[in-house]
Structure formats: C-alpha cells, structure tokens
Amino acid sequence: MSPETEVRMDARQRKTRHALYEALDALLGERAYRDITVTDLVQRAGVGRQTFYRHFDSIDAMLEQRLSDDLARQLAFADEHAGATSHVRWVEDVTAFAFARASQQRRLYRLILSGQAGSGALTLFAVQIGKMMNIASAQPGFLPEDPEESRFAQSFYAGAVGALMLEWLIADNGRTPEQMGAMYARLSTQQV
C-alpha cells in the first residue's frame, strides 16, 4: 500500500485488507485464480461481502491494488538509491529488491507474470518499469544514446525482468533475490 493510502486508512481498514490479501494467498494454494470467487474470499477472510466491495470492485481490482502497493515500495526504494552508486549497481539493488518482494508473495507474482491475472496487472508492471527508467535516466550509461533504441528500452527491460522473475519463481532453484538482481544487472548491461 502506498504511504499516502496507508496514512488515510485506519487500523480496521488495514486489518480487513490484510485479511483479504491473506485469504487470496491461501486460496491460490488450493485452486486456480479464475476459480476463486468473492464468496470464497470473504468466507476465508471472515468479513462480509459488503466489506469486500467497500474496498475493491472485484478480485482483479484487489490483486491490482496489492501489486500497486508493492510497486510503490519498489519505486520509493529506487528513488532513494538513485545516483548513490553506478547504474549497474543501482539496477542490481533495485532488481534484488523486486525479487525479494516477489519471493514473499510467490503465488501472487507467478499469477501476475504468467498473465493469468489479466492485462491490468501486466500493464501496472510495465508502467512501473517506465517510472523506474525515468529515475534511471538521470544516471549516465543506463539508456541507449540512440533515440530510436531508447524508445524500445522500456519494453525490453519490462519483458526481461518479468521473464527472468517468472522463470525464477517457477524453477525455485534456491538462488537468492540478491543473486537474481546481480544476474539481471549482468544480463541487461552486457553488450552482445
């Protein structure tokens, strides 16, 4: 949840959202996302349907809000660390942060990155990369100098980090978020 939203939300509202998020996580371990209903969520979370709809328009909207909250944390981290290190180290640190967040919510991120959560979540992910690139563009050497190539950089970075993260979540090979951040930085900054 973004800091601004969290400040405006009282403790009861935060508790309700947390219960709904936890219920979704548990249900994702039992069945496919598209088989989960609002009734399933509210029963598992111990809240009423009206309460759910006071917070979210749909399960997709709930999932997108959760992702949006997570991405806001990542953006704040990226902004705090901009210019503090080389662009390669910045990419490594920011990507490791993203992998750490994904490791805490593996089912959610697998769902989003595999496209099962719909286009809204994938769009949020791509927009996030654009915001990150705005931060990174102040760092020399991050974006291609050729304007034509630079135009495609956002899609490249979004696709690359999304594909690498999904493969990592599926393979569950024991690599740490820090190792994955270092791998992504190496792969994305290599000259082929």
C-alpha positions in Angstrom: 0.0 0.0 0.0 1.4 3.4 -0.8 2.4 5.5 2.2 -0.3 8.1 1.3 -3.0 5.5 1.2 -1.8 3.9 4.4 -1.9 7.1 6.3 -5.5 7.8 5.3 -6.6 4.2 6.1 -7.5 3.5 9.7 -6.3 0.3 11.5 -9.6 -1.5 10.9 -9.4 -1.0 7.2 -5.8 -2.1 7.1 -6.7 -5.2 9.1 -9.5 -6.0 6.7 -7.3 -5.6 3.6 -4.6 -7.7 5.2 -7.2 -10.5 5.9 -8.4 -10.4 2.3 -4.9 -10.5 0.9 -4.1 -13.4 3.2 -7.3 -15.2 2.1 -6.3 -14.8 -1.5 -2.8 -16.2 -0.9 -4.3 -19.2 0.9 -6.9 -19.8 -1.9 -4.3 -19.5 -4.6 -2.6 -22.5 -3.0 -5.7 -24.5 -3.3 -7.2 -23.6 -6.7 -6.8 -21.6 -9.9 -7.2 -17.9 -9.7 -10.2 -17.8 -12.0 -12.0 -20.3 -9.8 -11.8 -18.1 -6.8 -15.0 -16.1 -6.0 -15.7 -13.1 -3.8 -17.7 -15.5 -1.6 -14.6 -17.7 -1.2 -12.5 -14.7 -0.2 -14.9 -13.2 2.3 -15.6 -16.5 4.0 -11.8 -17.2 4.3 -11.1 -13.7 5.5 -14.0 -13.6 7.9 -15.6 -10.4 6.5 -18.8 -9.7 4.8 -19.4 -9.2 1.0 -20.3 -5.5 1.6 -17.0 -5.0 3.3 -15.2 -6.5 0.4 -17.0 -4.2 -2.0 -16.2 -1.2 0.2 -12.5 -1.9 -0.5 -12.5 -3.3 -4.0 -14.7 -3.5 -7.1 -13.6 -7.0 -8.0 -11.0 -9.7 -7.2 -8.9 -8.4 -10.2 -9.0 -4.9 -8.7 -7.9 -6.3 -5.3 -5.0 -8.1 -6.9 -4.0 -4.9 -8.9 -4.2 -2.8 -5.7 -1.9 -5.2 -4.0 0.6 -5.2 -6.8 0.3 -1.4 -7.0 1.2 -1.1 -3.3 4.2 -3.4 -3.8 5.4 -1.4 -6.8 5.1 1.8 -4.9 7.5 0.4 -2.3 9.9 -0.6 -5.0 9.7 2.9 -6.7 10.4 4.6 -3.3 13.5 2.3 -2.9 14.7 3.0 -6.4 14.3 6.8 -5.9 16.1 6.7 -2.6 19.1 4.9 -4.1 19.3 6.8 -7.4 22.7 8.4 -8.0 24.2 6.7 -4.9 26.0 4.1 -7.0 26.9 3.2 -10.5 24.0 2.5 -12.8 24.9 -1.2 -12.9 24.9 -1.4 -9.1 21.6 0.6 -9.0 20.0 -1.9 -11.4 21.3 -4.8 -9.3 20.0 -3.3 -6.0 16.6 -2.3 -7.3 16.1 -5.7 -9.1 17.2 -7.6 -5.9 14.6 -5.6 -4.0 11.9 -6.6 -6.6 12.9 -10.2 -6.4 12.8 -10.1 -2.6 9.2 -8.7 -2.7 8.2 -11.4 -5.2 9.7 -14.1 -3.0 7.5 -13.0 -0.2 4.4 -13.4 -2.4 5.4 -16.1 -4.9 1.9 -17.2 -5.8 0.8 -13.7 -6.5 3.7 -12.8 -8.7 3.5 -16.1 -10.6 -0.1 -15.3 -11.3 0.7 -11.8 -12.5 3.7 -12.6 -14.5 2.2 -15.6 -16.2 -0.7 -13.4 -17.5 -3.3 -15.3 -15.5 -4.3 -12.2 -13.5 -5.2 -10.3 -16.7 -3.8 -7.4 -18.6 -4.4 -4.8 -15.9 -1.7 -6.3 -13.6 0.8 -6.7 -16.5 0.1 -3.1 -17.5 0.9 -1.9 -14.0 4.2 -3.9 -14.1 5.1 -2.3 -17.5 4.2 1.2 -16.2 6.4 0.6 -13.2 9.4 -0.1 -15.5 8.7 3.2 -17.2 8.8 5.0 -13.9 12.0 3.3 -13.0 13.5 4.3 -16.2 12.6 7.9 -15.5 14.6 7.6 -12.3 17.4 5.7 -14.0 17.7 8.2 -17.0 19.5 10.6 -14.7 22.3 8.1 -14.4 24.8 8.1 -17.3 25.0 5.0 -19.3 21.7 3.4 -18.4 19.7 4.3 -21.5 20.9 3.9 -25.1 22.2 7.1 -26.7 20.3 6.4 -29.9 16.8 7.9 -29.5 15.3 5.1 -31.7 16.7 2.4 -29.4 15.9 4.3 -26.3 12.2 4.2 -27.4 12.2 0.4 -27.1 14.2 0.2 -23.9 11.1 0.2 -21.6 9.6 -2.8 -23.3 13.0 -4.6 -23.2 13.5 -4.0 -19.5 10.0 -4.9 -18.6 10.0 -8.1 -20.6 13.4 -9.1 -19.4 12.8 -8.7 -15.7 9.3 -10.2 -15.9 10.5 -13.3 -17.8 13.5 -13.8 -15.5 11.4 -13.3 -12.4 8.8 -15.8 -13.6 11.4 -18.4 -14.5 12.9 -17.9 -11.1 9.6 -18.3 -9.3 8.7 -21.5 -11.3 12.2 -23.1 -11.1 12.5 -22.4 -7.4 16.3 -23.1 -7.7 17.4 -21.7 -4.4 19.0 -18.5 -5.9 18.6 -15.5 -3.6 17.0 -12.2 -4.6 20.5 -10.7 -4.4 21.9 -13.3 -6.8 19.0 -12.7 -9.2 19.5 -9.0 -9.0 23.1 -9.4 -9.9 22.3 -11.8 -12.8 19.7 -9.4 -14.2 22.2 -6.5 -14.0 24.8 -8.5 -15.7 22.5 -9.8 -18.5 20.8 -6.4 -19.1 24.0 -4.4 -19.3 26.1 -6.8 -21.4 26.9 -5.7 -24.9 26.1 -8.6 -27.3 
